[in-house]
Amino acid sequence: MAEKPWEGRFTQETNELAEEFTSSISFDKRLYRYDIKGSMAYCEALAKAGIVSQGERDKILQALKEIEGEIEQGEFPLSARWEDIHMHIEQRLREKIGEVGGKLHTGRSRNDQISMDMRLYLKEETIGIHGLLKGLQASLVGQAAKYINAVMPGYTHLRKAQPILFSHYLMAYYEMFKRDRERVTEALRRIDVLPLGSGAMAGTPYAIDREYLGELLGFTTVSQNSIDAVSDRDFVVEFLSQCALMMMHLSRLCEELILWSAPEFGFLRLPQSFCTGSSIMPQKENPDVLELIRAKTGRVYGALVSLLTILRGLPLAYNRDLQEDKEPLFDAVDTVKASLTIMAKLLEGIEVNQDRMREAAAEGFTNATDLADYLVKRGIPFRKAHQIAGKVVKYAEEKGKKLEDLSLGELRSFSSAIGEDIFDYIRIEGSVDHRQSIGGTARQRVAEQIKRAQEELAC
Ligand code: ARG
């Protein structure tokens, strides 16, 4: 059997259990494209340094390309014996071109190699997630534009608070995902750093042109401390914390869509194609997709906590502990991508029951603040106005009426400042339209928000 690259000083074969236990190939095979890309660039840097000849360079590059093809075709045998994706590729390289293949690892370590693979991988995934966030925002804006006039009750403490536009509510999520996009872009800067050329930890004695290597691989900057370069996983933590925030945002949206599509609310219908039935209760149409996104938030939080815990108290520089960063990261990436994708599609299919929403917005004295505001406009200090409005609410509640159903006489018995124009002022639509402050729920303001969002999404 071929020798392992590090076997020189060993007199004992690796225990089978230890081999299985330490192997990462089952999951880090996902990184093969980045590993090969990195190796090709490294080979160029070796050629530039005169460590491999042009002929050797060509041989190595050709073989690496073939290996990539073999992996893509599923013709590449995996074995715990070769631990990880780096050793698998190197082993195959030596099988293909013999001794020359052994030159590729000159001055390189798997420690700087894995960090580079992870960074190349995350750069790509981050850009992908940025795009998915944008897609989700587009769905939100699309529905906001479609239902621009739908009035619904806004909630605080999950009790009816004030009438708002449904479009205003959707645009709140637009803002949340906008921050997510900004954060992702910001983190990309710190992912986009080349660690290769740091060696095991101390740097390399060979004339590897790291700037050149960085350019070949499309990194914007080159790491400035080899010890930090091989031990740093801050970029993974940062990325995972952003994923955690995205999932938290999604889970809040899920929760509300679940509530509002429940017959008790009846504000909207979820697309049936995104619901599932019950094996026993024929009448059911369950929001399982939303429930699962909500629950998967926990997995992503778990990934973040895993990473923070792996890194806690870890001495510099590389430790094998760092191999444990991959599974949580990959799982979080898959979960976030799947969740963002399906949420965007599901949102496109929701149907809003505008009449039911409007009816609910008019229940529960949601215009009580407007009554107080009206009194303020008539010169009454807000605290006093609040008290008067509270008394009117109590009276109306006892009579089983809405505020707008009281007669002018009844209303004036609480304050002589109330005039005929009160009815117009406390209409549900009036309540919405009075809120003209920047970011407020007035139709004009929301229309501006939507327009701005459409412009943002267009670039
Ligand atoms: N599979 C390892 C990881 O994922 C690669 C680096 C291994 N380095 C080492 N010296 N054992 O972190």
Boltz pocket constraint, residues with backbone or C-beta under 6 A from the ligand:
constraints:
  - pocket:
      binder: B
      contacts: [[A, 24], [A, 28], [A, 84], [A, 110], [A, 111], [A, 114], [A, 319], [A, 320], [A, 322], [A, 323], [A, 324]]
      max_distance: 6.0
